[in-house]
Amino acid sequence: MASSNFDILQGSPNSQVVLHVPHSARVIPRAVRAEILLNDAELDIELEEMTDADTDLLALHASAQAEVQPWIFKNNLSRLVIDPERFPDDREIMNSIGMGAVYLRTSTGTALREANDARDQKLLQDYFHPYALAFEELIRDRLNEVGAVTIVDVHSYRVNEHANGVNKGQRRPPVCLGTDSFHTPGWLISLATNAFSFAGDVFANEPYAGTYVPMAFYEKEANVTSVMMENREDNLAGAGMERSSEALARLIMGIGKKD
């Protein structure tokens, strides 16, 4: 199944796991690029900073190692178009630094776009809401099919913190485990911590906290569980990709065997 801005890669019919890969792409449609204030060289630098490079490969490698293949939902567009993991309203803490669902500021705090609410609403209508609806429909279909779904949110982050951020001065371990008080139960925290430790030291919710759940199920459906895997960028280099993909595969297989 495909769309202009996302792909859904079919997993095994009995899989409870959906890997979400929201930030691996660098593609920006021409009309969206026209609204971005950076020149081409500046935009290349920003894409280097803001793209979770190779997390799509990480998901594919882990899937290939799993006995029961997970489903994969992958964003085909850069997060500089829209960020599908933000709240599209005033609940989003990243609005305070101009990096909500539609980014107005760069990783250094300089202007990315002019403020324009009509344009932002169109970006949400064209890209954010179709993406969110498709992900919601996938989770609902998997729930109906197998009764429970675990989303694994697959990310990477930079060795050095960005100047424009809300998580200043925190530790930056090889692997950050993002959790949610409702959707990440103890058994999933334990499984993820044990699995991800194969790739290096694991800290919970530092420097990044939380994990993605579609709004239709958020704090409503306990059978939708979720955890985030944040790999420090250098932890995916060289043999690190093999270790990290094996760590993710261990979690996928552990979820399948938890009962």
Protein Blocks (a to p, Z undefined) as FASTA:
>chain_A
ZZfkbccddddfkbcbdcddfklpfbdcfklmmmpmbdfklmmmmmmmmpcghklmmmmm
mmmmpmbdcdddddfbdfklpcckbccbfklmklmnopafbdcbdfkopafbdcdfklmm
mmmmmmmmmmmmmmmmmmmmmmmmnopacddddddddfbdcfbdcbehiacdfbdcdddf
klmcfklmmmmmmmmmmnoccdehiabgcjdddfklgokbmmlccddddddfklmgcjlm
mmmmmmmmmmmmmmmmmZZ
